Amino acid sequence: MRIRRTLAAVIATAALAGLGLTGAATAQGAPSDVTPSECRQGGGTPDLADNRCKGGTHDGEQVD
């Protein structure tokens, strides 16, 4: 009986921790706005026709 309670507690803790990690990963994946200057500094080229940074560390982010 003690083993079942311990196992249930471990599973519940792992499930809650997994939910927390999923939420954090989603929040970090959101694209941010960068200036044309920041796009260039990151090694990219601001494409003002699409309002996106092409290449570099800000690739795909919206140019403000």
TORTI-33003 format. One record per atom (N, C-alpha, C): x, z, y; atom name; residue number from 1; residue in one letter. Coordinates in steps of 0.02 Angstrom, whole numbers, m for minus. Each point is the difference from the previous one (the first is absolute). Layout:
N
<<X Z Y> "CA" NUM "a">
...
This chain:
64
<<41 0 m59> "N" 1 "m">
<<m41 0 59> "CA" 1 "m">
<<43 0 63> "C" 1 "m">
<<53 38 m1> "N" 2 "r">
<<45 3 57> "CA" 2 "r">
<<33 m67 12> "C" 2 "r">
<<16 m36 m53> "N" 3 "i">
<<32 m66 6> "CA" 3 "i">
<<m48 m49 35> "C" 3 "i">
<<m64 3 m18> "N" 4 "r">
<<m49 m45 31> "CA" 4 "r">
<<m5 12 75> "C" 4 "r">
<<m1 63 20> "N" 5 "r">
<<m5 15 71> "CA" 5 "r">
<<62 m23 38> "C" 5 "r">
<<57 11 m30> "N" 6 "t">
<<63 m22 31> "CA" 6 "t">
<<2 m76 5> "C" 6 "t">
<<m19 m35 m52> "N" 7 "l">
<<m1 m72 0> "CA" 7 "l">
<<m49 m27 52> "C" 7 "l">
<<m58 31 5> "N" 8 "a">
<<m50 m21 50> "CA" 8 "a">
<<26 10 70> "C" 8 "a">
<<36 55 12> "N" 9 "a">
<<28 13 66> "CA" 9 "a">
<<54 m52 18> "C" 9 "a">
<<41 m17 m49> "N" 10 "v">
<<53 m49 11> "CA" 10 "v">
<<m30 m69 16> "C" 10 "v">
<<m51 m20 m37> "N" 11 "i">
<<m32 m64 11> "CA" 11 "i">
<<m34 m2 69> "C" 11 "i">
<<m34 54 18> "N" 12 "a">
<<m33 3 65> "CA" 12 "a">
<<51 m4 57> "C" 12 "a">
<<55 35 m7> "N" 13 "t">
<<52 m2 51> "CA" 13 "t">
<<30 m69 7> "C" 13 "t">
<<13 m32 m56> "N" 14 "a">
<<29 m68 2> "CA" 14 "a">
<<m49 m49 31> "C" 14 "a">
<<m64 7 m14> "N" 15 "a">
<<m51 m45 29> "CA" 15 "a">
<<m4 9 75> "C" 15 "a">
<<1 61 24> "N" 16 "l">
<<m3 12 72> "CA" 16 "l">
<<64 m24 35> "C" 16 "l">
<<56 9 m31> "N" 17 "a">
<<63 m24 28> "CA" 17 "a">
<<0 m76 4> "C" 17 "a">
<<m27 m32 m51> "N" 18 "g">
<<m4 m73 0> "CA" 18 "g">
<<m44 m26 56> "C" 18 "g">
<<m55 34 14> "N" 19 "l">
<<m44 m20 55> "CA" 19 "l">
<<36 6 67> "C" 19 "l">
<<39 52 8> "N" 20 "g">
<<37 9 62> "CA" 20 "g">
<<52 m54 10> "C" 20 "g">
<<35 m19 m53> "N" 21 "l">
<<51 m52 6> "CA" 21 "l">
<<m32 m68 15> "C" 21 "l">
<<m57 m14 m29> "N" 22 "t">
<<m34 m63 13> "CA" 22 "t">
<<m20 m6 73> "C" 22 "t">
<<m26 53 29> "N" 23 "g">
<<m19 m1 71> "CA" 23 "g">
<<60 m9 45> "C" 23 "g">
<<56 30 m17> "N" 24 "a">
<<60 m7 42> "CA" 24 "a">
<<27 m71 m3> "C" 24 "a">
<<m1 m30 m59> "N" 25 "a">
<<25 m68 m6> "CA" 25 "a">
<<m44 m49 38> "C" 25 "a">
<<m64 10 0> "N" 26 "t">
<<m45 m44 36> "CA" 26 "t">
<<12 6 75> "C" 26 "t">
<<11 59 25> "N" 27 "a">
<<10 9 71> "CA" 27 "a">
<<65 m33 23> "C" 27 "a">
<<51 1 m40> "N" 28 "q">
<<63 m30 19> "CA" 28 "q">
<<m1 m76 m4> "C" 28 "q">
<<m44 m27 m40> "N" 29 "g">
<<m2 m72 m8> "CA" 29 "g">
<<m35 m37 56> "C" 29 "g">
<<m30 35 46> "N" 30 "a">
<<m36 m33 54> "CA" 30 "a">
<<49 m34 49> "C" 30 "a">
<<m12 m63 17> "N" 31 "p">
<<45 m33 47> "CA" 31 "p">
<<m7 29 70> "C" 31 "p">
<<54 m3 38> "N" 32 "s">
<<m1 27 68> "CA" 32 "s">
<<14 m56 49> "C" 32 "s">
<<m13 12 64> "N" 33 "d">
<<14 m48 52> "CA" 33 "d">
<<72 9 23> "C" 33 "d">
<<34 m56 12> "N" 34 "v">
<<68 1 27> "CA" 34 "v">
<<2 m46 60> "C" 34 "v">
<<48 13 44> "N" 35 "t">
<<9 m45 57> "CA" 35 "t">
<<43 m59 m22> "C" 35 "t">
<<m2 m56 37> "N" 36 "p">
<<45 m56 m17> "CA" 36 "p">
<<73 21 m3> "C" 36 "p">
<<19 45 44> "N" 37 "s">
<<69 24 1> "CA" 37 "s">
<<17 39 m64> "C" 37 "s">
<<m46 43 m23> "N" 38 "e">
<<11 38 m61> "CA" 38 "e">
<<4 m47 m60> "C" 38 "e">
<<m40 m53 1> "N" 39 "c">
<<2 m49 m54> "CA" 39 "c">
<<69 m33 m4> "C" 39 "c">
<<25 m21 58> "N" 40 "r">
<<67 m31 2> "CA" 40 "r">
<<55 48 m22> "C" 40 "r">
<<m5 63 24> "N" 41 "q">
<<51 50 m18> "CA" 41 "q">
<<1 13 m75> "C" 41 "q">
<<m58 m8 m32> "N" 42 "g">
<<m3 10 m73> "CA" 42 "g">
<<20 m62 m39> "C" 42 "g">
<<22 m52 35> "N" 43 "g">
<<24 m60 m34> "CA" 43 "g">
<<m54 m53 m11> "C" 43 "g">
<<m58 9 32> "N" 44 "g">
<<m55 m47 m8> "CA" 44 "g">
<<m10 m44 61> "C" 44 "g">
<<m50 m43 m5> "N" 45 "t">
<<m18 m45 55> "CA" 45 "t">
<<m74 11 15> "C" 45 "t">
<<m16 17 63> "N" 46 "p">
<<m71 9 16> "CA" 46 "p">
<<m36 m67 3> "C" 46 "p">
<<m52 m8 m39> "N" 47 "d">
<<m41 m60 m1> "CA" 47 "d">
<<m62 16 42> "C" 47 "d">
<<1 m21 64> "N" 48 "l">
<<m54 17 45> "CA" 48 "l">
<<m64 m39 m14> "C" 48 "l">
<<5 m55 m38> "N" 49 "a">
<<m61 m37 m18> "CA" 49 "a">
<<m42 41 m50> "C" 49 "a">
<<33 34 m46> "N" 50 "d">
<<m34 42 m50> "CA" 50 "d">
<<0 74 18> "C" 50 "d">
<<37 18 53> "N" 51 "n">
<<10 70 19> "CA" 51 "n">
<<28 41 m57> "C" 51 "n">
<<48 m28 m35> "N" 52 "r">
<<34 34 m56> "CA" 52 "r">
<<75 m7 7> "C" 52 "r">
<<36 49 m27> "N" 53 "c">
<<72 m3 m4> "CA" 53 "c">
<<19 m34 m66> "C" 53 "c">
<<41 m51 4> "N" 54 "k">
<<20 m37 m60> "CA" 54 "k">
<<71 19 m19> "C" 54 "k">
<<9 29 m59> "N" 55 "g">
<<66 19 m24> "CA" 55 "g">
<<23 67 26> "C" 55 "g">
<<57 21 m23> "N" 56 "g">
<<30 63 22> "CA" 56 "g">
<<m36 61 m27> "C" 56 "g">
<<14 57 31> "N" 57 "t">
<<m28 63 m25> "CA" 57 "t">
<<m73 9 20> "C" 57 "t">
<<m24 m38 48> "N" 58 "h">
<<m70 5 22> "CA" 58 "h">
<<m42 m59 m24> "C" 58 "h">
<<21 m33 m52> "N" 59 "d">
<<m33 m60 m25> "CA" 59 "d">
<<m74 12 m13> "C" 59 "d">
<<m42 m42 30> "N" 60 "g">
<<m72 5 m10> "CA" 60 "g">
<<m36 48 46> "C" 60 "g">
<<36 39 37> "N" 61 "e">
<<m32 47 46> "CA" 61 "e">
<<m25 m37 62> "C" 61 "e">
<<m53 27 30> "N" 62 "q">
<<m31 m31 58> "CA" 62 "q">
<<45 10 61> "C" 62 "q">
<<9 m55 38> "N" 63 "v">
<<38 4 61> "CA" 63 "v">
<<m47 16 57> "C" 63 "v">
<<17 51 38> "N" 64 "d">
<<m44 23 54> "CA" 64 "d">
<<19 m34 65> "C" 64 "d">
